Every structure is written in C-alpha cells, then in structure tokens.
Amino acid sequence: MTNKVTEEIESIEIPRELRERGKLGIEQARRELGLRTWRSKLAKTAVIAAASAGLIVALGAATSPTFASYVKSLFTFYNVDEGLKKAADEGFAEPVNREVTDQGITLKVKEVVNDVFRLSIVYGLEKDGKPLDTDLLFENFTPTDPEQDPYVNEYTFTDENGKELNLSRHWQKVGNDRMLYLSLDDVAPGKEVKSLTDLPNKLFIDFNINQIGETAGKWHLNVPVDLSKAKASAAVIPLNKRYESPFGFSLDFLQLRHGPSKSEMLVQVNETQKWKRSYQVDPSFRYQIKDGQGRVIAAEDFLPLHDLAIGSKNAIPQFAIGQGTSGKMRYWHAFLPFQEAKDLKLELTTVYTVERMAKDFSVSFDPKEVMKQPLTKETEGNKLSFTARMKTEEAKERLSDGREVFQGKGWVIEADQQLGADTLDLKWALKDGQGREMTPGQQVALLSQDEQGHYRNRTLFFFQDGAAVPDRVTMTYNRYTKANPVSWSIPLEPSSDPALPEVPKVYDMTIEDLNKPEIVAKAEKAVRELVPGEPVEMYGVTELADRWFLHLKGEDAGMAIVDKAAGEPFILRRHYAYDKLDGALRQKAEQAMRELDSGQNRWFERGERLKMKDHNEWIISGERAEVVIDAVTGAVTKAALKYSPKEVNAQPPGKHTQRCRTARRCA
C-alpha cells in the first residue's frame, strides 16, 4: 500500500476497542473496522498482560539440583491456578532445561506443562548467576520511537512438518520469570479444532530474542514439545445447540473440551438489530454444569463487571477469552478440569439486561454530615443507605472478598443497597454542589445474595487525596442491571447435529435508523461506479466522530466512508474472496509473488478494491503475502512476502532485499 493510502487509513478515527484486537494485528483491525476486541478482564495492553505473581520459594532455591530432587514440578510453587497444579501433579509437567548465553546474559527455558488447549512454558533470564527481571524482554513491545522495532523479540511456532502455526498466546509473570501460555486451537469460525487429529503431535517453539533491555545480542532457542501424551488425555465433544433469547440474541453452545489443566466451553454470542436498538451493550448470561447427582461442578457468570459476577464456580480467570466481530463473538470459558464427571447437563439460569427507569432517582447530601450519621432512602422497593468516611492511611484497604483497593489517602462514599431478587446494581452518577461531575479514582462493588435470593450491593467510591470534600454531593441513577431468570438445558454429550446456521451481521444501526436516504443513494452510486455490473445495497451503519461508515449488505462485503459535513463518500472499499477475483488480476498477483520467491505458493485469500482521493487500487493479500495493483494502469506498485524469523535466519547473507517489520521481502 502506498504511503498516501496508509496516511488516509490512519487518519480514520477508530475507537480504542477496535485498536486492541491483538491476535489479528493492528493493520488488519484498521482495515476491518467492524471488528471487536478480545474481551479481557485483566489485560491493559494489546497482547501482553503482565499480571504480577510471586513465588512461594526463592528462585535460587527452586532452580537448584538439590531442590529439584525433592519436588515434581516448579509449577507446584508458582502462583498459578489449580488446574495447572493438578496437571503438574498428574505428570504433565516436564523439565526443558535449555539455555543460551550472549553478552553475559543467559536465557533459560525451564519447564513446560503439556495441554493442547493450554500449553504453559516457563523461562527466565540470568546474569552472573542471578535472575534478571523478564520485563526487560518487552521494553520494545510498544514502541515510543519510530526507530524502535516492536518485533525485535519474537516467538514462532511450527509443527512436525515445519508448518508455522499462528497461535494465540499471552504471558504471566511469576517472580522474575515469565510464563508463556499457548493455545493450539483457534475459535474463529471455520478454524476451530473439530477433532484432536487437527492438532499436531509435536510443537517446536522458537525463542528469537535479539534485545534484552538496552543490550543487543542473539538468544535463539528451539524448544521441542511432545504433545502426544496431552492429546491422549484430551477430548473434544461437539454440541451444536442454540438458545434463542426473547431479548434479541442467541447463544450457540458449540463444543465442550477437556484437557489436563482445564475443561472449557466454546460459546458463540449472536446479537440481532433488535438487541442493538434496545440495549447497546454486550449480552450477559449465567449457566451452570451439573453432574448426574445434581451437583454444580462448574458455572460461568458472564457479566462484564467482575464485581457483579458472583455466580461463577471453578472458573479459571483468563487474560483473553473471546474473538470475533461486532455482534458475533466467540468465547472459551475455562474451568478446573472435570473430564471424569459423568452424566453432565448444562443449565442456562439467567440473562442479564441493563434497564432504564421511567424517571431519574436522585439523592443529595452533605458528605461531612453522612460521615456522622448515615442517610437512608427507599425507591422502587430498594432500601438505600449512604455513608462517607476519610481514609487517612497510605496503604491499600483489604475488602471482605480479599481484594486490595484504594491506594493512598482520600475519602470514600459508600452506597449500601438492598436491591431485591432481580436487581444487581444501580448505575450512579455523582455531581458536586456546583453541578460538576465527580469522577472517583476507583469504584468497587461488593455483591452478595441471601438465602431468599435477594441481592445486597455495597458500592464504594474512592476520591484520592487532593480531591477536596465538597459541601454537597448529588447521586443520580436511571439505569440498573436486571437478572432475568431462564429455564433451558441441554445434555453435554456428543451431538451429530449439523453446524448451526449463520446469523446475519449486526451494526450500530441500519440505514433505516440513519434516515438519510440521499446520503445512502450517493454512497451506493459511488460503489456501483467502482464495480460496474455488481449488485450494491447498503445495510449497516457505524458512526465515528465526523463520519459514517455505510456497510454493504453481505458478510464483510465492503463499505463507503462518508464525511458528515460534506455528505459525500470519500473512501470506497469492496471486498472479495480471492477465487472471485478476475483471472487476469489473480495471474498478475501470482506472477509478482513468483518473482519474489518461486518456492512459495497459495499466497492469497482475499482481494480488496480501494478508492480514495487520487488513489484507485487493488490490494490482494493472504497471511504471508500482499500485492498492490494500480486499478487504472494495471501496474504492480507493491509486492511483499512475509517470512518468519526462522526462515530469515536460514537464508544466506544478502538474500533478502529488505527486512520490514516482520521480515518481509519488499519490491
């Protein structure tokens, strides 16, 4: 793609959630503007979620030969979930003990827990026999300087046939070490594992480390992992059952998977335009899994607010648990292993909605007064009590559920809410006596439920030191989270049902909701001129800042981007499957690839027609290749072929004309 095109694409204002889709990359997320982020309860950056965790024993002791002779696995002493510890105790942990040293620094790969649905490998750094902090490996992960290479340290994965695998991954910090989690499955539609035969018997992990902190060097290790034992103990159970909600969404329970360190449910959530119009939030629900004796052995309370999800049981917290596009997301919910349980049944118990009240409810008080005497109110059958207090210690406070909150001095408002059987929270907004919004430094909720099923929600608002206590606070709510009971169940046994039918894609609104027929007509006319003879019909609309994205009817068929002020389309895009492109166009793209590397084949998967300002191009691409062809002259303006670091290192010096970002050959 030309620099001018890149500048135009990068000028499009895209909300943060569209930028953080780690697996498929920033560039593709910009092109596929409808894509949703992977949901993450813990991660704060794109792919690396460095959740600090300690070791119970000192690393020096844990890595000594004497210590190793007394323990089965280092995972016994890591602060990890019980599923990993169970797998280690049952013999799925294996020592690796491979290392490489350069510039006086040693990279050590220590141990692996084999699970085809969650392979966990621990590695660390040492200098002069002392451990180094593995945060040094990721200093260039998010570049702050144009000269920095975000791919200076890479991890690549190949199977026993040498095929490179694009695996989802994330990291957890354990002491000074790092634990790399890999999932060999892919939940994207059409790519999910349908049988254990889809998985390799061996995996080769290449650590391609070229910079540690400020030190440049070469720390390359190839680590083989035998997966045969893990595969023998795993299972994939097809379910293919759909729940249709009267609220306007459906849940597809696709698979139950078992491995040594976790069991997991693969679920797809499908929204409709009805849901989008009514709620504008992600569907939330709760289900539980019972054995033949009626005991709940696992439960997932799938609420976006972790504070409210009190109905989970034996769930394993994960960094990234979903993948998909707007209105159609797939999630894998992980639990402690329960493969040995018999006669399993899944019960959907609750669907959550965010409801709006007919009118606002407000309460106003002097915070200094409620520090002395609680203020009580009642509304819609909910009993409310408001208190306030000063926090005079720097140290964090520990809540009754074990969480540590509120670092530093400040003051706290608490709303103690008795909410009945179907209301989980009240969504408060706070203003001071001058009508200015008050934003707490931290807000947490403690939710509990009594034997009668009634909820109590204690919500605490912390204002850090420096935020003066106002003379008056007004708290208002007009929305609340409602729990709607559901009675629906399926047996968790292998099903021969066919794959579930596709659900149409949804958008923020439709062109009918937009109600601007003259703008829609202009956009359709422009796209027809771009691709004469093809049917063109606009359907969905995304609104961002000063422009509308008008999407063509059909799954990711393309779009016209319209400037709101001018009412004119200024970027046009049309998408095609590669085999639907004109034969002469495909031949030209393939010839460009053969000139780069005649040993490669099957380069392309899709084509895109892009027109903007003075540029009119075809962009033909695949996982490893991209060719740009000027649509007016027919000239190839760019050809790029991506190589893995392993392939680059295997080439003779001077073989590549240029190394770009992830080792591409550019012409």
Residue pairs with C-beta under 8 A, 6 or more apart in sequence:
1 9
1 617
1 619
1 626
1 628
1 638
2 615
2 617
2 628
2 637
2 638
4 613
4 614
4 615
5 610
5 612
5 615
5 617
8 571
8 612
8 613
8 615
9 30
9 31
10 30
12 30
12 33
12 544
12 547
12 561
12 571
13 544
13 545
13 546
13 547
14 29
14 30
14 33
14 544
15 544
17 36
17 37
18 29
18 33
18 35
18 36
18 37
19 26
19 29
19 37
20 29
20 37
20 38
20 46
21 28
21 29
21 35
21 36
21 37
21 38
22 38
22 46
22 47
22 320
23 38
23 47
23 168
23 323
24 32
24 35
26 46
28 35
29 35
31 608
32 325
32 556
33 542
33 549
33 559
34 325
34 326
34 505
34 507
34 542
34 551
34 556
35 324
35 325
35 326
36 322
36 324
36 325
36 326
36 329
38 320
38 321
38 322
38 323
39 282
39 304
39 320
39 321
39 322
39 329
39 331
40 49
40 319
40 320
40 321
41 306
41 317
41 318
41 319
41 321
42 49
42 51
42 317
42 318
42 319
43 49
43 170
43 319
43 320
45 141
45 142
46 142
47 169
47 170
48 138
48 141
48 170
48 171
49 170
49 171
49 172
49 319
49 320
50 135
50 138
50 171
50 172
50 173
51 172
51 173
51 319
52 173
53 78
53 79
53 80
53 172
53 173
53 174
53 175
54 79
54 174
54 175
55 62
55 77
55 78
55 79
55 174
55 175
55 177
56 77
56 79
57 67
57 77
59 124
59 131
59 175
59 176
59 177
60 131
61 67
62 74
62 77
63 74
63 110
68 95
71 77
72 88
72 89
72 91
72 93
73 88
73 89
73 93
73 111
73 113
74 93
74 110
74 111
74 122
75 84
75 85
75 87
75 88
75 93
75 111
75 113
75 120
75 122
76 85
76 88
76 89
78 84
78 122
78 174
78 175
78 179
79 174
80 120
80 172
80 174
80 179
81 316
81 317
81 336
82 336
83 118
83 261
83 262
83 316
83 334
83 335
83 336
83 337
84 113
84 118
84 120
84 261
86 260
86 261
86 336
86 337
87 93
87 113
87 114
87 115
87 259
87 260
87 261
87 337
88 113
90 260
92 113
92 114
92 115
92 229
92 230
92 233
92 260
92 261
93 111
93 112
93 113
93 114
94 111
94 112
94 113
94 114
95 110
95 111
96 109
96 110
96 111
96 112
96 121
96 223
97 108
97 109
97 110
98 108
98 109
98 221
98 223
99 106
99 107
99 108
99 109
99 221
100 106
100 107
100 219
100 220
100 221
101 107
101 219
102 217
102 218
102 219
103 212
103 215
103 216
103 217
104 127
104 128
105 125
105 126
105 127
105 132
105 212
105 215
105 217
105 219
106 125
106 126
106 127
107 123
107 124
107 125
107 207
107 209
107 212
107 219
107 221
108 123
108 124
108 125
108 126
109 121
109 122
109 123
109 207
109 221
109 223
110 122
110 123
110 124
110 177
111 121
111 122
112 119
112 120
112 121
112 122
112 223
112 225
113 119
113 120
113 121
113 260
113 261
114 225
114 226
114 227
114 229
114 230
114 260
115 230
115 234
115 259
115 260
115 261
115 262
116 184
116 185
116 196
116 199
116 227
116 230
116 231
116 234
116 259
117 183
117 184
117 185
117 234
117 257
117 259
117 261
117 262
117 264
118 181
118 182
118 183
118 259
118 261
118 262
118 334
119 181
119 182
119 183
119 184
119 203
119 225
119 227
119 230
120 179
120 180
120 181
120 182
120 261
121 179
121 180
121 182
121 205
121 223
121 225
122 174
122 177
122 178
122 179
122 180
123 134
123 177
123 178
123 180
123 207
124 131
124 132
124 134
124 176
124 177
124 178
125 131
125 132
125 133
125 134
125 136
125 137
125 176
125 212
126 132
131 175
131 176
131 177
132 176
132 212
133 176
134 173
134 176
134 177
134 178
135 173
136 212
136 213
137 153
137 178
137 209
137 212
138 153
139 211
139 213
140 148
140 149
140 150
140 152
140 153
140 211
141 150
141 153
142 150
143 149
143 150
149 661
150 661
151 661
151 662
151 663
152 210
152 211
153 208
153 209
153 210
153 211
154 206
154 208
154 645
154 662
155 169
155 180
155 205
155 206
155 207
155 208
156 164
156 205
156 206
156 208
156 644
156 645
156 646
157 164
157 165
157 167
157 182
157 203
157 204
157 205
157 206
158 164
158 165
158 203
158 204
158 206
158 646
159 165
159 200
159 202
159 203
159 204
160 200
160 201
160 202
160 204
161 200
164 644
164 646
165 184
165 200
165 203
166 186
166 623
167 182
167 183
167 184
168 182
168 183
168 186
168 320
168 323
169 180
169 181
169 182
169 183
170 180
170 181
170 319
170 320
171 178
171 179
171 180
171 181
172 178
172 179
172 181
172 319
173 179
181 319
182 203
182 205
184 193
184 199
184 200
184 203
184 227
185 192
185 193
185 199
185 257
186 192
186 193
187 266
187 323
187 330
187 331
187 332
188 323
188 324
188 330
189 330
192 254
192 255
192 266
192 330
193 199
193 236
193 257
194 236
194 238
195 236
196 231
196 234
196 235
196 236
199 227
199 231
200 227
201 226
201 227
201 228
201 231
202 224
202 225
202 226
202 227
202 228
203 224
203 225
203 227
204 222
204 223
204 224
204 225
205 222
205 223
205 225
206 220
206 221
206 222
206 223
206 644
206 645
206 646
207 219
207 220
207 221
207 222
207 223
208 220
208 645
208 646
208 649
209 217
209 218
209 219
209 220
210 216
210 217
210 218
210 219
211 217
212 219
220 649
230 259
230 260
233 259
233 260
234 257
234 258
234 259
234 260
235 257
235 258
235 339
236 255
236 256
236 257
237 255
237 256
237 257
237 258
237 492
237 493
237 494
238 254
238 255
238 494
238 495
238 496
238 497
239 253
239 254
239 255
239 256
239 490
239 492
239 495
240 252
240 253
240 254
240 495
240 497
240 498
240 499
240 500
241 252
241 253
241 490
241 495
241 497
242 250
242 251
242 252
242 253
242 500
243 250
243 251
243 253
243 348
243 488
244 250
245 251
245 283
245 351
245 486
247 274
247 275
247 278
247 279
247 283
247 351
247 353
247 484
248 271
248 272
248 273
248 274
248 275
248 278
248 279
249 269
249 270
249 271
249 272
249 275
249 283
250 269
250 270
250 272
250 503
251 267
251 268
251 269
251 270
251 283
251 285
251 348
252 267
252 268
252 269
252 270
252 500
253 265
253 266
253 267
253 346
253 490
254 266
254 267
254 268
254 330
254 500
255 265
255 266
256 263
256 264
256 265
256 266
256 344
256 492
257 263
257 264
257 265
257 266
257 332
258 337
258 338
258 339
259 337
260 337
261 337
262 316
262 334
262 335
262 336
262 337
263 298
263 334
263 335
263 336
263 337
263 338
263 339
264 332
264 333
264 334
264 335
265 289
265 300
265 332
265 333
265 335
265 346
266 330
266 331
266 332
267 330
267 331
267 332
267 333
268 324
268 328
268 329
268 330
268 331
269 282
269 283
269 328
269 329
269 330
269 331
270 327
270 328
270 503
271 283
271 327
271 328
271 506
272 327
272 503
272 504
272 506
273 506
273 507
273 510
275 283
275 506
276 327
276 506
276 507
276 508
276 509
277 509
277 513
279 353
279 354
281 304
281 354
282 304
282 329
283 351
284 302
284 303
284 304
284 351
284 352
285 302
285 348
285 350
285 351
285 352
285 486
286 299
286 300
286 301
286 302
286 303
286 311
286 348
286 349
286 350
286 352
287 299
287 300
287 346
287 347
287 348
287 349
288 296
288 298
288 299
288 300
288 311
288 313
288 346
288 347
288 349
289 296
289 297
289 298
289 299
289 335
289 338
289 344
289 345
289 346
289 347
289 492
290 296
290 297
290 344
290 345
290 347
291 297
291 338
291 341
291 342
291 343
291 344
292 342
292 343
292 344
296 313
297 313
297 314
297 338
297 341
297 344
298 313
298 314
298 315
298 335
298 336
298 338
299 311
299 312
299 313
299 314
299 315
300 312
300 315
300 333
300 335
301 308
301 309
301 310
301 311
301 312
301 315
302 309
302 331
302 333
303 309
303 352
303 424
303 481
305 425
305 445
305 481
307 444
307 445
307 446
307 447
308 424
308 425
308 445
308 447
308 481
310 447
310 448
310 449
311 349
311 350
314 335
314 336
314 338
315 333
315 334
315 335
316 334
316 335
316 336
318 334
321 331
321 332
321 333
321 334
322 329
322 330
322 331
322 332
323 329
323 330
324 330
325 505
325 556
326 505
326 506
326 507
327 505
327 506
327 507
328 503
328 505
328 506
338 344
344 491
344 492
344 493
345 489
345 490
345 491
345 492
346 489
346 490
346 491
346 492
347 488
347 489
348 486
348 487
348 488
348 489
349 485
349 486
349 487
350 483
350 484
350 485
350 486
351 484
351 486
352 424
352 481
352 482
352 483
352 484
353 481
353 482
353 484
354 427
354 479
354 480
354 481
354 482
355 479
355 480
355 481
355 482
356 478
356 479
357 380
357 477
357 478
357 479
357 480
359 478
360 476
360 477
360 478
361 379
361 380
361 476
361 477
361 478
362 474
362 475
362 476
363 375
363 377
363 384
363 386
363 474
363 475
363 476
364 472
364 473
364 474
364 475
365 375
365 386
365 472
365 473
366 471
366 472
366 473
367 388
367 411
367 413
367 469
367 470
367 472
367 473
368 388
368 469
368 471
369 375
370 386
370 387
370 388
370 413
371 387
371 388
371 389
371 390
374 385
374 386
374 387
375 385
375 386
375 387
376 383
376 384
376 385
376 386
377 383
377 384
377 385
377 386
378 384
381 420
382 417
382 418
382 419
382 420
382 423
382 426
383 417
383 418
384 415
384 416
384 417
384 418
385 415
385 416
385 417
386 413
386 414
386 415
386 416
386 475
387 413
387 414
387 416
388 411
388 412
388 413
388 414
388 469
389 411
389 412
389 414
390 410
390 411
390 412
391 397
391 406
391 408
391 409
391 410
391 411
391 412
391 462
392 409
393 409
394 407
394 408
394 409
395 407
396 404
396 405
396 406
396 407
397 404
397 405
397 406
398 404
399 405
399 444
399 446
400 446
401 446
403 444
405 442
405 444
405 460
405 462
406 412
406 441
406 442
406 460
406 462
408 464
408 465
409 464
409 465
410 441
410 462
410 463
410 464
410 465
410 466
410 467
411 462
411 463
411 467
411 469
412 460
412 461
412 462
412 463
413 430
413 460
413 461
413 463
413 473
413 475
414 458
414 459
414 460
414 461
415 426
415 428
415 457
415 458
415 459
415 461
415 475
416 456
416 458
417 425
417 426
417 456
417 457
417 458
417 459
418 454
418 455
418 456
419 425
419 426
419 454
419 455
419 456
419 457
420 454
420 455
421 452
421 453
421 454
421 455
421 483
422 482
422 483
422 484
423 455
423 480
423 481
423 482
423 483
424 447
424 455
424 457
424 480
424 481
424 482
424 483
425 445
425 447
425 457
425 459
425 480
425 481
426 457
426 459
426 477
426 479
426 480
427 477
427 478
427 479
427 480
427 481
428 459
428 461
428 475
428 476
428 477
429 437
429 475
429 476
429 477
430 437
430 438
430 440
430 461
430 473
430 474
430 475
430 476
431 437
431 438
431 473
431 474
431 476
432 438
432 470
432 471
432 472
432 473
432 474
433 470
433 471
433 472
433 473
433 474
438 463
438 470
438 473
440 461
440 462
440 463
441 462
441 463
441 464
441 467
442 462
443 459
443 460
443 461
443 462
444 459
444 460
444 462
445 457
445 458
445 459
445 460
446 457
446 458
446 459
446 460
447 455
447 456
447 457
447 458
448 455
448 456
449 455
449 456
450 456
463 469
502 555
505 540
505 555
505 556
506 540
507 539
507 540
507 541
507 542
507 551
508 540
508 541
508 542
508 543
509 540
509 541
509 543
510 539
510 540
510 541
511 517
511 520
511 538
511 539
511 540
511 541
511 550
513 541
514 520
514 541
514 548
518 567
519 548
519 550
519 562
519 567
520 538
520 550
522 562
522 567
522 568
522 569
523 538
523 550
523 560
523 562
523 569
524 536
524 537
524 538
524 560
526 560
526 569
526 572
527 536
527 552
527 558
527 560
527 569
527 572
527 574
528 534
528 536
530 572
530 574
530 609
530 611
531 574
531 609
536 552
537 552
537 553
538 550
538 551
538 552
538 553
538 560
539 551
539 552
539 553
540 550
540 551
541 548
541 549
541 550
541 551
542 548
542 549
542 551
543 549
546 563
546 564
546 565
547 561
547 562
547 563
547 564
548 561
548 562
548 564
549 559
549 560
549 561
549 562
550 559
550 560
550 561
550 562
550 569
551 557
551 558
551 559
552 558
552 559
552 574
556 575
557 574
557 575
558 572
558 573
558 574
558 575
558 608
558 609
559 572
559 573
560 569
560 571
560 572
560 573
561 569
561 570
561 571
561 572
561 573
562 568
562 569
562 570
563 569
563 570
570 612
570 613
571 610
571 611
571 612
572 609
572 610
572 611
572 612
573 608
573 609
573 610
573 611
574 608
574 609
575 606
575 607
575 608
576 606
576 607
576 608
576 609
577 605
577 606
577 607
578 586
578 604
578 605
578 606
578 607
578 620
578 622
580 607
581 607
581 620
585 607
585 618
585 620
585 629
586 604
586 620
588 627
588 629
588 634
588 636
589 603
589 604
589 620
589 627
589 629
589 636
590 603
590 604
592 627
592 636
592 639
592 667
593 600
593 603
593 625
593 627
593 639
593 641
595 639
595 667
596 639
596 641
596 665
596 667
597 641
597 665
600 624
600 625
600 641
602 622
603 622
603 624
603 625
603 641
604 620
604 621
604 622
604 625
604 627
605 621
605 622
605 623
606 620
606 621
606 622
607 618
607 619
607 620
607 621
608 618
608 619
608 620
608 621
609 617
609 618
609 631
610 616
610 617
610 618
610 619
611 617
611 631
616 630
616 631
616 632
617 628
617 629
617 630
617 631
617 637
618 628
618 629
618 631
619 626
619 627
619 628
620 626
620 627
620 628
620 629
621 627
623 642
624 641
624 642
624 643
625 639
625 640
625 641
625 642
626 638
626 639
626 640
627 636
627 638
627 639
627 640
628 636
628 637
628 638
628 639
629 635
629 636
629 637
630 636
630 637
638 666
638 667
639 666
639 667
640 660
640 664
640 665
640 666
640 667
641 664
641 665
642 662
642 663
642 664
643 651
643 656
643 662
643 663
643 664
643 665
644 663
645 663
647 663
648 656
648 659
648 663
656 663
656 665
657 665
657 666
657 667
658 664
658 665
658 666
660 666
